[in-house]
């Protein structure tokens, strides 16, 4: 039996999947690593921690499965987007990586807008937001000039990990699309952007498709991981692109809902002609010559994790959510806005913060827990509303991540989204997408679509309840007013944060 490995380099942990020729998950392993928040709004990691964690996870994968490394045809990657890894002339990191959820770069975003004007959306198809890579480059250039003087190139997180396994620098289009430096439609680094900020083309790595062969395992990496030097290494893609691949979002007509730390609503685009006027992100897909539009809730699953850690520390999620099914839609007049780390879609606002609105003496912890779940789902529904307003049909949604592990939440999604919500039999999200890229690159299938027909299996479909949907529709209208009603208060309070 032949196998491939999918590596999902996440924000808090790396997860490795061993997948057989018939698409069966043979083994999985996971290693965690720390985040560093040394100042308010900062979020960093040590690139070496990714390497150490991935080596440990691959070794555990091989040990637990007992698979002969010679039977592993290929390996590919899914990675957290936007993170800046600055490299010196020897391809060594010169500082910690600045991550996607770092919000220190507001001034640099305004600088980008002033310098590029209308070219920003016309070329990069995305507004300047704190999470993107170019603002981070400009921040280091301005605030750490001695460090920046050592920088000869940059990579994104999973690309640095692949560099350590192959010795070669590459960046795939789906991840490069999140840098604010890529000509999305032209699939090349934008000369307009690079020239505007004095960035030489040599600073940017060679671009490849997500399925591209980028090398094989080096002898050094073979010794540390246990993989054979004949193992082919494929580029991989951004976590959201790989999540779409691993969920079968490979043709028009199907939408993805992914609830992890952040939350994503993603829809397939067959070409670059769609214009959402910067209201949602527009990126290159991991599938060649395809694209996707995407709305983001910054604190989706994180809002529920925060609530548990703050008010039910040590309890399981099952215990936390016990009894919420007995509470009617709307949590008895309690509303939650999940802006606890700022927001992305449709409000690109790093200073907005979350709220519980409508608290009264009848509310129990279960009401608050349900309100958190509803607030997260309302936020995701704002992206769906944008897609529908632009003429997109959204009637079938594949749900993955934490929101797909709870049947009540899946039904809540169907009711709020007013769409059929589909769960998967063996939902592995971005890691499975990475494995599929390795499978297609290894020649197992002629296309990702053909691979998805075998690898992606649907489980249950949740149908909207008309009465619940009507009730949620009214509450959603109130939810949409909350941002404007609380913005001024939250921005004023922002000045008092430590």
RACORUR-V435357 format. One record per pair of residues at least 4 apart in sequence whose ideal C-beta (glycine too) atoms are under 8 Angstrom apart, sorted by the first residue. I is the first residue (numbers start at 1). J is the second residue. D is the distance in whole Angstrom. If there is no record, write none. Layout:
I_J_D + I_J_D
This chain:
1_20_6 + 1_21_6 + 1_71_7 + 2_20_7 + 2_21_5 + 2_71_6 + 2_72_8 + 2_73_5 + 2_442_8 + 2_444_8 + 3_18_5 + 3_19_6 + 3_20_6 + 3_21_7 + 3_26_6 + 3_67_6 + 3_71_6 + 3_72_5 + 3_73_7 + 4_18_8 + 4_19_5 + 4_72_7 + 4_73_6 + 4_74_5 + 4_75_7 + 4_76_7 + 4_435_5 + 4_438_4 + 4_439_5 + 4_442_6 + 4_444_8 + 5_16_6 + 5_17_7 + 5_18_6 + 5_19_8 + 5_58_7 + 5_61_7 + 5_72_6 + 5_74_8 + 5_75_4 + 5_76_8 + 5_435_7 + 5_438_7 + 6_16_7 + 6_17_4 + 6_19_6 + 6_75_8 + 6_76_6 + 6_77_8 + 6_78_7 + 6_242_8 + 6_428_8 + 6_430_8 + 6_431_4 + 6_432_6 + 6_433_7 + 6_434_4 + 6_435_3 + 6_436_8 + 6_437_8 + 6_438_7 + 7_14_7 + 7_15_8 + 7_16_5 + 7_17_8 + 7_54_6 + 7_57_8 + 7_58_8 + 7_75_7 + 7_76_7 + 7_77_5 + 7_78_7 + 7_158_8 + 7_161_7 + 7_236_8 + 7_431_7 + 7_434_6 + 8_14_7 + 8_15_5 + 8_16_8 + 8_17_7 + 8_77_8 + 8_78_5 + 8_79_8 + 8_239_7 + 8_242_7 + 8_429_7 + 8_430_5 + 8_431_4 + 8_434_6 + 9_14_5 + 9_50_6 + 9_54_7 + 9_77_6 + 9_78_7 + 9_79_4 + 9_80_6 + 9_157_6 + 9_158_5 + 9_161_6 + 9_239_8 + 10_14_7 + 10_15_7 + 10_80_6 + 10_239_7 + 10_260_8 + 10_261_8 + 11_35_7 + 11_80_5 + 11_99_7 + 11_100_7 + 11_101_7 + 11_261_6 + 12_32_6 + 12_33_7 + 12_35_7 + 12_261_7 + 13_30_5 + 13_31_6 + 13_32_4 + 13_33_7 + 13_53_7 + 14_30_7 + 14_31_5 + 14_33_7 + 14_50_6 + 14_53_5 + 14_54_5 + 14_57_6 + 15_28_7 + 15_29_7 + 15_30_5 + 15_57_7 + 15_431_5 + 16_28_7 + 16_29_5 + 16_30_8 + 16_54_7 + 16_57_4 + 16_58_6 + 16_60_8 + 16_61_5 + 16_431_7 + 17_25_6 + 17_27_8 + 17_28_5 + 17_61_8 + 17_428_6 + 17_431_4 + 17_432_6 + 17_434_8 + 17_435_5 + 18_25_7 + 18_26_4 + 18_27_4 + 18_28_7 + 18_61_5 + 18_65_5 + 18_67_7 + 18_72_8 + 19_23_6 + 19_24_7 + 19_25_6 + 19_26_7 + 19_432_7 + 19_435_4 + 19_439_7 + 19_455_8 + 20_24_5 + 20_26_5 + 21_444_6 + 22_454_7 + 23_451_8 + 23_454_5 + 23_455_4 + 25_426_6 + 25_428_7 + 25_432_8 + 26_65_6 + 26_67_7 + 27_61_5 + 27_64_5 + 27_65_4 + 27_67_8 + 28_61_7 + 28_428_8 + 28_431_8 + 29_56_8 + 29_57_4 + 29_58_7 + 29_60_4 + 29_61_4 + 29_64_7 + 30_57_6 + 31_52_8 + 31_53_4 + 31_54_7 + 31_56_5 + 31_57_5 + 31_60_8 + 32_53_7 + 33_45_7 + 33_46_8 + 33_49_4 + 33_50_7 + 33_52_8 + 33_53_5 + 34_45_7 + 34_46_8 + 34_49_7 + 35_43_6 + 35_44_7 + 35_45_6 + 35_99_8 + 36_42_8 + 36_43_8 + 36_44_5 + 36_45_7 + 36_46_8 + 36_96_7 + 37_42_6 + 37_43_6 + 37_44_8 + 38_42_6 + 38_44_7 + 39_104_8 + 40_497_6 + 40_498_7 + 41_102_7 + 41_103_4 + 41_104_5 + 41_350_7 + 42_98_8 + 42_102_6 + 42_104_6 + 43_98_7 + 43_99_4 + 43_100_8 + 43_101_5 + 43_102_4 + 43_103_8 + 44_96_4 + 44_97_6 + 44_98_6 + 44_99_6 + 44_102_7 + 45_49_6 + 45_50_7 + 45_83_8 + 45_96_6 + 45_97_5 + 45_99_6 + 45_157_8 + 46_50_8 + 46_96_6 + 46_97_7 + 47_51_7 + 47_85_6 + 47_93_5 + 47_96_8 + 47_97_5 + 47_157_7 + 47_160_5 + 48_52_6 + 48_93_8 + 49_53_6 + 50_54_6 + 50_157_6 + 50_160_7 + 50_161_5 + 51_55_6 + 51_161_6 + 51_164_5 + 52_56_6 + 53_57_6 + 54_58_6 + 54_161_6 + 54_225_8 + 55_59_6 + 55_224_5 + 55_225_5 + 56_60_6 + 57_61_6 + 58_62_7 + 58_225_5 + 58_226_7 + 58_227_7 + 59_63_6 + 59_225_6 + 59_226_6 + 60_64_6 + 61_65_6 + 62_66_8 + 62_67_6 + 62_69_6 + 62_225_8 + 62_226_5 + 62_227_8 + 67_71_6 + 67_72_7 + 69_226_6 + 69_227_5 + 69_228_4 + 69_231_7 + 70_228_5 + 70_230_7 + 72_227_7 + 72_228_7 + 72_231_6 + 73_231_7 + 73_232_6 + 73_438_7 + 73_442_4 + 73_444_8 + 74_231_6 + 74_232_4 + 74_233_7 + 74_234_6 + 74_438_4 + 74_439_7 + 74_441_6 + 74_442_4 + 75_165_8 + 75_217_8 + 75_227_7 + 75_231_6 + 75_232_7 + 75_233_6 + 75_234_7 + 75_438_6 + 76_210_8 + 76_211_8 + 76_233_7 + 76_234_4 + 76_235_7 + 76_236_4 + 76_434_5 + 76_435_7 + 76_437_4 + 76_438_4 + 76_441_7 + 77_158_4 + 77_161_7 + 77_162_6 + 77_234_8 + 77_235_8 + 77_236_3 + 77_237_8 + 77_434_5 + 78_158_7 + 78_236_6 + 78_237_6 + 78_238_7 + 78_239_5 + 78_241_8 + 78_242_4 + 78_243_7 + 78_430_4 + 78_431_6 + 78_433_6 + 78_434_4 + 79_156_6 + 79_157_5 + 79_158_3 + 79_159_7 + 79_161_7 + 79_175_7 + 79_236_7 + 79_237_8 + 79_238_7 + 79_239_6 + 80_99_7 + 80_100_6 + 80_157_5 + 80_158_8 + 80_239_6 + 81_100_5 + 81_131_8 + 81_156_7 + 81_175_6 + 81_178_4 + 81_238_5 + 81_239_6 + 81_240_7 + 82_99_7 + 82_100_4 + 82_131_5 + 82_132_5 + 82_133_5 + 82_136_8 + 82_156_7 + 82_178_5 + 82_179_7 + 83_97_5 + 83_98_7 + 83_99_5 + 83_100_6 + 83_133_8 + 83_156_6 + 83_157_5 + 84_97_6 + 84_98_5 + 84_133_5 + 84_136_4 + 84_137_6 + 84_140_7 + 84_154_6 + 84_156_8 + 85_93_6 + 85_97_5 + 85_154_6 + 85_155_5 + 85_156_7 + 85_157_6 + 85_159_8 + 85_160_5 + 86_93_7 + 86_94_5 + 86_95_6 + 86_137_8 + 86_140_7 + 86_147_7 + 86_148_7 + 86_150_8 + 86_151_4 + 86_153_8 + 86_154_5 + 87_91_5 + 87_92_6 + 87_93_6 + 87_94_7 + 87_151_7 + 87_152_6 + 87_153_5 + 87_154_7 + 87_155_6 + 87_160_8 + 88_92_5 + 88_93_8 + 88_94_5 + 88_150_5 + 88_151_7 + 88_152_6 + 89_152_5 + 91_153_7 + 91_163_6 + 91_169_7 + 93_97_7 + 93_160_7 + 94_147_6 + 94_150_5 + 94_151_6 + 95_140_7 + 95_144_7 + 95_147_5 + 97_157_6 + 97_160_8 + 98_102_5 + 98_104_8 + 98_136_5 + 98_139_8 + 98_140_8 + 100_131_5 + 101_131_7 + 101_261_8 + 101_262_8 + 101_298_7 + 101_341_7 + 102_130_7 + 102_131_7 + 102_136_7 + 103_130_4 + 103_131_8 + 103_341_8 + 103_342_6 + 103_350_4 + 104_130_7 + 104_139_6 + 105_109_6 + 105_130_5 + 105_135_4 + 105_136_6 + 105_138_7 + 105_139_5 + 106_110_7 + 106_130_6 + 106_350_6 + 107_111_6 + 108_112_7 + 108_128_8 + 108_134_8 + 108_135_4 + 108_136_8 + 108_138_4 + 108_139_5 + 108_142_7 + 109_113_7 + 109_128_4 + 109_129_6 + 109_130_6 + 109_135_5 + 110_114_6 + 110_128_8 + 111_115_6 + 111_138_6 + 112_116_6 + 112_120_7 + 112_128_4 + 112_134_6 + 112_135_6 + 112_138_7 + 112_180_7 + 112_197_8 + 113_117_7 + 113_120_6 + 113_127_8 + 113_128_5 + 115_196_5 + 115_197_7 + 116_120_4 + 116_123_8 + 116_192_7 + 116_193_7 + 116_196_6 + 118_122_6 + 119_123_5 + 119_192_5 + 119_193_8 + 120_124_6 + 120_126_8 + 120_127_7 + 120_128_6 + 120_180_8 + 121_125_6 + 121_126_7 + 121_127_7 + 121_277_7 + 121_278_5 + 123_183_5 + 123_184_7 + 123_190_5 + 123_192_6 + 123_193_7 + 124_180_5 + 124_181_7 + 124_182_6 + 124_183_8 + 124_184_6 + 124_190_7 + 124_193_7 + 125_177_8 + 125_184_4 + 125_185_8 + 125_272_8 + 125_278_8 + 125_281_8 + 125_282_4 + 125_283_8 + 126_132_7 + 126_177_8 + 126_178_8 + 126_180_6 + 126_278_7 + 126_281_5 + 126_282_6 + 126_283_8 + 127_278_5 + 127_348_6 + 128_132_7 + 128_134_8 + 128_135_6 + 128_180_6 + 129_135_8 + 129_344_7 + 129_348_5 + 130_135_6 + 130_342_8 + 130_350_5 + 131_344_7 + 132_136_8 + 132_178_6 + 132_179_6 + 132_180_5 + 133_137_6 + 133_154_7 + 133_156_7 + 133_178_7 + 133_179_4 + 133_180_6 + 133_181_7 + 134_138_6 + 134_179_6 + 134_180_4 + 134_181_5 + 134_193_7 + 134_197_7 + 135_139_6 + 135_180_7 + 136_140_7 + 137_141_6 + 137_154_7 + 137_197_8 + 137_199_7 + 138_142_6 + 138_197_6 + 139_143_6 + 140_144_5 + 140_147_6 + 140_148_5 + 140_151_8 + 141_145_7 + 141_148_5 + 144_148_6 + 145_149_6 + 146_150_8 + 147_151_7 + 151_203_8 + 152_202_8 + 152_203_7 + 153_169_7 + 153_202_7 + 153_203_6 + 153_204_7 + 153_205_6 + 154_203_6 + 154_204_7 + 154_205_8 + 155_159_4 + 155_160_5 + 155_163_6 + 155_169_7 + 155_171_7 + 155_205_6 + 156_160_7 + 156_171_6 + 156_175_5 + 156_176_8 + 156_178_8 + 156_179_8 + 157_161_7 + 158_162_6 + 158_175_7 + 158_236_6 + 159_163_6 + 159_169_7 + 159_170_7 + 159_171_5 + 159_172_8 + 159_175_7 + 159_205_7 + 160_164_7 + 161_165_7 + 162_166_6 + 162_168_8 + 162_170_7 + 162_214_6 + 162_233_6 + 162_235_7 + 162_236_7 + 163_167_7 + 163_168_7 + 163_169_6 + 164_221_7 + 165_215_8 + 165_217_6 + 165_218_7 + 165_221_4 + 165_225_8 + 165_233_6 + 166_214_6 + 166_215_4 + 166_216_7 + 166_217_7 + 166_218_6 + 166_221_8 + 166_233_5 + 167_215_7 + 167_218_5 + 168_214_6 + 168_215_5 + 169_205_4 + 169_206_7 + 170_205_6 + 170_206_6 + 170_207_8 + 170_208_5 + 170_212_7 + 170_214_5 + 170_235_6 + 171_175_6 + 171_176_5 + 171_204_8 + 171_205_5 + 171_206_7 + 171_207_6 + 171_208_7 + 171_235_8 + 172_176_7 + 172_207_7 + 172_208_6 + 172_209_6 + 172_210_5 + 172_212_7 + 172_235_4 + 172_236_6 + 172_237_5 + 172_238_8 + 172_286_7 + 173_177_6 + 173_182_7 + 173_187_6 + 173_207_6 + 173_208_7 + 173_209_6 + 173_210_7 + 173_284_4 + 174_210_6 + 174_237_4 + 174_238_4 + 174_241_4 + 174_242_8 + 174_283_6 + 174_284_5 + 174_285_6 + 174_286_5 + 175_179_8 + 175_237_6 + 175_238_4 + 175_241_8 + 176_181_7 + 176_182_5 + 176_189_8 + 176_207_6 + 176_284_8 + 177_182_5 + 177_184_6 + 177_238_7 + 177_283_4 + 177_284_5 + 178_238_6 + 178_281_8 + 178_283_6 + 180_193_7 + 181_189_6 + 181_190_6 + 181_193_5 + 181_194_7 + 181_199_8 + 181_204_7 + 182_187_8 + 182_188_7 + 182_189_6 + 182_190_6 + 182_207_8 + 182_284_8 + 183_187_7 + 183_188_5 + 183_189_7 + 183_190_4 + 184_272_6 + 184_282_6 + 184_283_7 + 184_284_6 + 184_291_7 + 185_272_4 + 186_190_8 + 187_207_7 + 187_284_7 + 188_207_7 + 189_193_8 + 189_194_6 + 189_201_6 + 189_204_5 + 189_207_7 + 190_194_6 + 191_195_6 + 191_201_8 + 192_196_6 + 193_197_7 + 193_199_8 + 194_199_4 + 194_200_7 + 194_201_6 + 194_203_8 + 194_204_7 + 195_199_8 + 199_203_5 + 199_204_7 + 208_212_4 + 208_214_7 + 208_235_5 + 209_235_7 + 209_288_5 + 210_234_8 + 210_235_5 + 210_236_6 + 210_237_4 + 210_241_7 + 210_242_8 + 210_286_4 + 210_287_8 + 210_288_8 + 210_437_6 + 211_234_6 + 211_235_7 + 211_286_8 + 211_288_7 + 211_437_5 + 211_440_5 + 211_441_5 + 211_448_7 + 212_234_7 + 212_235_5 + 212_441_7 + 213_232_6 + 213_233_7 + 213_234_6 + 213_441_6 + 214_233_5 + 214_234_6 + 214_235_5 + 215_233_5 + 216_229_6 + 216_230_6 + 216_231_6 + 216_232_6 + 216_233_6 + 217_221_5 + 217_222_5 + 217_225_7 + 217_227_5 + 217_228_7 + 217_229_5 + 217_230_8 + 217_231_5 + 217_233_6 + 218_222_7 + 218_229_7 + 219_223_7 + 219_229_6 + 220_224_7 + 221_225_6 + 221_227_7 + 222_226_7 + 222_227_6 + 222_228_6 + 222_229_5 + 227_231_5 + 232_438_8 + 232_441_7 + 232_442_6 + 234_437_5 + 234_438_5 + 234_441_4 + 235_437_8 + 236_242_7 + 236_434_5 + 236_437_6 + 237_241_4 + 237_242_5 + 237_245_7 + 237_286_4 + 237_433_7 + 237_434_7 + 237_437_7 + 238_242_7 + 238_283_7 + 238_286_7 + 239_243_6 + 239_430_5 + 240_244_7 + 240_258_7 + 240_264_6 + 240_266_6 + 240_283_7 + 240_292_8 + 240_294_6 + 240_430_8 + 241_245_7 + 241_283_7 + 241_284_8 + 241_285_6 + 241_286_4 + 241_292_7 + 241_433_7 + 242_246_6 + 242_286_6 + 242_429_8 + 242_430_4 + 242_431_8 + 242_432_8 + 242_433_3 + 242_434_5 + 242_437_7 + 243_247_6 + 243_256_7 + 243_258_5 + 243_264_7 + 243_266_7 + 243_400_6 + 243_429_5 + 243_430_4 + 243_433_6 + 244_249_4 + 244_250_7 + 244_256_5 + 244_266_6 + 244_268_7 + 244_285_7 + 244_286_7 + 244_292_6 + 244_433_7 + 245_249_7 + 245_250_7 + 245_286_5 + 245_287_7 + 245_432_8 + 245_433_3 + 245_436_5 + 245_437_7 + 245_448_6 + 245_452_7 + 246_400_8 + 246_428_6 + 246_429_5 + 246_430_6 + 246_431_7 + 246_432_3 + 246_433_3 + 246_434_8 + 246_435_8 + 246_436_6 + 246_455_8 + 246_456_7 + 247_256_5 + 247_258_8 + 247_398_5 + 247_400_5 + 247_424_7 + 247_427_8 + 247_429_7 + 247_433_8 + 247_456_6 + 248_254_7 + 248_398_7 + 248_452_5 + 248_456_4 + 248_458_8 + 249_254_5 + 249_255_7 + 249_256_5 + 249_266_6 + 249_267_8 + 249_268_5 + 249_292_7 + 249_398_7 + 250_268_7 + 250_287_6 + 250_290_8 + 250_448_6 + 250_449_5 + 250_452_5 + 251_268_6 + 251_449_7 + 252_268_5 + 252_269_8 + 252_270_6 + 253_268_8 + 253_393_7 + 253_396_7 + 254_268_7 + 254_396_5 + 254_397_8 + 254_398_6 + 255_265_7 + 255_266_7 + 255_267_5 + 255_384_7 + 255_387_7 + 255_394_5 + 255_396_7 + 255_397_5 + 255_398_7 + 255_419_8 + 256_264_7 + 256_265_7 + 256_266_4 + 256_267_8 + 256_397_7 + 256_398_5 + 256_399_8 + 256_400_7 + 257_263_8 + 257_264_7 + 257_265_6 + 257_380_6 + 257_397_5 + 257_398_7 + 257_399_5 + 257_400_7 + 257_403_7 + 257_413_6 + 257_417_8 + 257_421_7 + 258_263_7 + 258_264_4 + 258_266_7 + 258_399_8 + 258_400_5 + 258_401_5 + 258_403_8 + 258_429_7 + 259_263_5 + 259_300_5 + 259_301_5 + 259_376_7 + 259_380_8 + 259_399_8 + 259_400_8 + 259_401_4 + 259_402_5 + 259_403_3 + 259_404_7 + 260_264_8 + 260_300_7 + 260_301_5 + 260_401_5 + 260_402_6 + 260_429_8 + 261_299_8 + 261_300_7 + 261_301_6 + 261_302_5 + 261_305_8 + 262_296_6 + 262_297_6 + 262_298_5 + 262_299_7 + 262_300_5 + 262_301_8 + 262_302_7 + 262_344_8 + 263_296_7 + 263_297_4 + 263_300_3 + 263_301_7 + 263_376_6 + 263_379_7 + 263_380_5 + 263_401_8 + 263_403_8 + 264_294_6 + 264_295_7 + 264_296_6 + 264_297_8 + 265_294_7 + 265_295_5 + 265_380_5 + 265_383_4 + 265_384_6 + 265_387_7 + 266_292_5 + 266_293_7 + 266_294_5 + 267_292_6 + 267_293_5 + 267_294_8 + 267_387_6 + 267_392_6 + 267_394_7 + 268_285_7 + 268_290_7 + 268_291_8 + 268_292_6 + 269_274_5 + 269_282_7 + 269_285_8 + 269_290_7 + 269_291_4 + 269_292_6 + 269_293_6 + 270_290_6 + 270_291_8 + 271_291_7 + 272_282_8 + 272_291_6 + 274_282_7 + 274_291_8 + 274_293_6 + 274_390_7 + 276_280_5 + 276_282_6 + 276_293_6 + 276_386_7 + 276_390_6 + 279_345_7 + 279_346_6 + 279_386_5 + 280_293_5 + 280_294_6 + 280_295_5 + 280_345_6 + 280_346_8 + 280_383_6 + 280_386_6 + 280_387_7 + 281_293_7 + 281_294_5 + 281_295_7 + 281_296_7 + 281_345_8 + 282_291_6 + 282_292_8 + 282_293_5 + 282_294_8 + 283_291_7 + 283_292_6 + 283_294_7 + 284_290_8 + 284_291_6 + 285_290_4 + 285_291_5 + 285_292_5 + 286_433_7 + 286_437_7 + 286_448_7 + 287_448_5 + 287_449_8 + 293_387_7 + 294_383_8 + 295_344_8 + 295_345_4 + 295_346_7 + 295_380_7 + 295_382_7 + 295_383_2 + 295_384_8 + 295_386_6 + 295_387_8 + 296_344_4 + 296_345_5 + 296_383_8 + 297_338_6 + 297_343_7 + 297_344_7 + 297_345_7 + 297_376_7 + 297_379_4 + 297_380_6 + 297_383_8 + 298_302_8 + 298_338_8 + 298_339_8 + 298_341_5 + 298_342_6 + 298_343_6 + 298_344_5 + 299_303_5 + 299_306_7 + 299_338_5 + 299_339_7 + 299_340_5 + 299_341_5 + 299_354_7 + 300_338_7 + 300_376_5 + 300_379_7 + 300_380_7 + 300_403_7 + 301_305_6 + 301_376_8 + 301_401_7 + 301_402_4 + 301_403_7 + 302_306_6 + 302_340_7 + 302_341_7 + 303_307_6 + 303_336_8 + 303_338_4 + 303_340_6 + 303_354_7 + 303_372_6 + 303_375_7 + 303_376_6 + 304_308_6 + 304_317_7 + 304_320_8 + 304_369_8 + 304_372_5 + 304_373_7 + 304_376_7 + 304_402_7 + 305_309_6 + 306_310_6 + 306_340_6 + 307_311_6 + 307_312_8 + 307_320_8 + 307_368_7 + 307_369_7 + 307_372_5 + 308_312_5 + 308_313_7 + 308_315_7 + 308_317_7 + 308_320_5 + 309_313_5 + 311_365_6 + 311_368_7 + 312_319_7 + 312_320_5 + 312_365_7 + 315_319_4 + 315_320_5 + 316_320_7 + 317_321_6 + 317_406_8 + 318_322_7 + 320_369_6 + 321_366_8 + 321_369_6 + 321_373_8 + 321_406_7 + 321_408_7 + 322_366_7 + 323_327_7 + 323_366_4 + 324_366_5 + 324_369_6 + 324_370_4 + 324_373_7 + 324_408_7 + 325_408_5 + 326_366_8 + 327_331_6 + 327_332_7 + 327_366_6 + 327_367_6 + 327_370_5 + 328_332_7 + 328_471_8 + 329_374_8 + 329_415_7 + 329_468_5 + 329_471_5 + 329_472_6 + 329_475_7 + 330_334_8 + 330_335_8 + 330_374_7 + 330_471_6 + 330_472_8 + 330_475_5 + 331_335_7 + 331_363_8 + 331_367_5 + 331_368_8 + 331_370_5 + 331_371_4 + 331_374_6 + 332_362_6 + 332_363_7 + 332_367_6 + 333_358_5 + 333_360_7 + 334_356_7 + 334_357_8 + 334_358_5 + 334_359_6 + 334_363_5 + 334_367_5 + 334_368_7 + 334_370_8 + 334_371_4 + 335_355_8 + 335_356_7 + 335_357_4 + 335_358_5 + 335_371_6 + 335_374_8 + 335_375_7 + 335_475_7 + 335_478_7 + 335_479_6 + 335_482_7 + 336_354_7 + 336_355_7 + 336_356_6 + 336_357_8 + 336_368_8 + 336_371_4 + 336_372_5 + 336_374_7 + 336_375_3 + 336_376_8 + 337_354_5 + 337_355_5 + 337_357_7 + 337_375_6 + 337_379_8 + 337_479_7 + 337_482_5 + 337_483_7 + 337_486_7 + 338_343_8 + 338_354_6 + 338_372_7 + 338_375_5 + 338_376_5 + 338_379_5 + 339_343_5 + 339_347_8 + 339_349_8 + 339_352_5 + 339_353_5 + 339_354_4 + 339_355_8 + 339_483_8 + 339_490_8 + 340_353_6 + 340_354_4 + 342_349_6 + 342_350_4 + 342_351_7 + 342_352_6 + 342_353_8 + 343_347_5 + 343_348_7 + 343_349_5 + 343_352_5 + 343_379_8 + 343_483_8 + 344_348_6 + 345_382_7 + 345_383_5 + 345_386_7 + 346_382_5 + 346_383_7 + 346_386_6 + 347_352_6 + 347_483_5 + 349_483_8 + 349_487_7 + 351_490_6 + 351_491_5 + 351_494_4 + 352_483_7 + 352_486_7 + 352_487_6 + 352_490_5 + 352_491_8 + 353_490_5 + 353_493_7 + 353_494_7 + 354_375_8 + 355_482_7 + 355_486_5 + 355_490_8 + 356_368_7 + 356_371_7 + 357_482_6 + 357_486_8 + 359_363_6 + 362_367_8 + 363_367_4 + 363_368_6 + 364_368_8 + 365_369_6 + 366_370_6 + 367_371_6 + 368_372_7 + 369_373_7 + 370_374_6 + 371_375_6 + 372_376_7 + 373_377_6 + 373_409_6 + 373_412_6 + 374_378_6 + 374_412_7 + 374_416_7 + 374_472_8 + 374_475_8 + 375_379_6 + 375_479_7 + 376_380_7 + 376_403_8 + 377_381_6 + 377_403_8 + 377_409_8 + 377_412_6 + 377_413_6 + 377_416_5 + 377_417_8 + 378_382_7 + 378_416_7 + 378_475_8 + 378_476_6 + 378_479_4 + 380_384_7 + 380_413_8 + 380_417_8 + 381_385_6 + 381_416_5 + 381_417_6 + 381_476_6 + 382_386_7 + 382_480_7 + 383_387_7 + 384_388_6 + 384_394_5 + 384_417_6 + 384_419_8 + 385_389_6 + 386_390_7 + 387_392_4 + 387_394_6 + 388_392_6 + 388_394_6 + 394_417_7 + 394_419_6 + 395_419_5 + 395_420_6 + 396_419_6 + 396_420_5 + 396_422_6 + 397_413_7 + 397_417_6 + 397_419_5 + 397_420_7 + 397_421_5 + 397_422_7 + 398_421_8 + 398_422_5 + 398_423_8 + 398_424_7 + 398_458_8 + 399_403_6 + 399_404_4 + 399_410_6 + 399_413_6 + 399_421_5 + 399_422_7 + 399_423_6 + 400_404_5 + 400_424_7 + 400_427_5 + 400_429_5 + 401_405_8 + 401_427_8 + 401_429_6 + 402_406_8 + 403_409_5 + 403_410_7 + 403_413_7 + 404_409_8 + 404_410_6 + 404_423_5 + 404_424_7 + 404_427_6 + 405_409_8 + 406_410_7 + 407_411_6 + 407_462_8 + 408_412_6 + 409_413_6 + 410_414_7 + 410_421_5 + 410_423_6 + 410_460_8 + 410_462_5 + 411_415_6 + 411_421_8 + 411_462_5 + 411_465_7 + 412_416_6 + 413_417_5 + 413_421_5 + 413_462_7 + 414_418_8 + 414_419_7 + 414_420_7 + 414_421_4 + 414_462_4 + 414_463_6 + 414_464_5 + 414_465_8 + 415_464_5 + 415_465_5 + 415_468_4 + 415_469_5 + 415_472_5 + 416_469_7 + 416_472_5 + 416_476_7 + 417_421_7 + 417_464_8 + 418_464_5 + 418_469_5 + 418_473_8 + 419_464_7 + 420_461_5 + 420_462_7 + 420_463_6 + 420_464_7 + 421_461_7 + 421_462_4 + 422_458_5 + 422_459_8 + 422_460_7 + 422_461_5 + 422_462_8 + 423_427_7 + 423_458_7 + 423_459_5 + 423_460_5 + 423_461_8 + 423_462_8 + 424_456_7 + 424_457_6 + 424_458_6 + 424_459_6 + 425_457_4 + 425_458_7 + 425_459_5 + 426_432_8 + 426_457_7 + 427_432_8 + 428_432_4 + 428_435_8 + 429_433_7 + 430_434_6 + 431_435_7 + 432_436_6 + 432_455_7 + 432_456_8 + 433_437_7 + 434_438_7 + 435_439_6 + 435_455_8 + 436_440_6 + 436_448_6 + 436_451_5 + 436_452_7 + 436_455_6 + 437_441_6 + 437_448_7 + 438_442_6 + 439_444_4 + 439_445_6 + 439_451_5 + 439_455_7 + 440_444_7 + 440_445_5 + 440_446_8 + 440_447_7 + 440_448_6 + 440_451_5 + 444_451_7 + 445_450_4 + 445_451_4 + 445_454_8 + 446_450_6 + 447_451_7 + 448_452_6 + 449_453_7 + 450_454_7 + 451_455_6 + 452_456_5 + 464_468_7 + 464_469_5 + 465_469_6 + 466_470_6 + 467_471_7 + 468_472_6 + 469_473_6 + 470_474_7 + 471_475_7 + 472_476_6 + 473_477_7 + 474_478_7 + 475_479_6 + 476_480_6 + 477_481_7 + 478_482_7 + 481_485_6 + 482_486_6 + 483_487_6 + 486_490_5 + 487_491_6 + 488_492_6 + 489_493_6 + 490_494_6 + 493_497_8
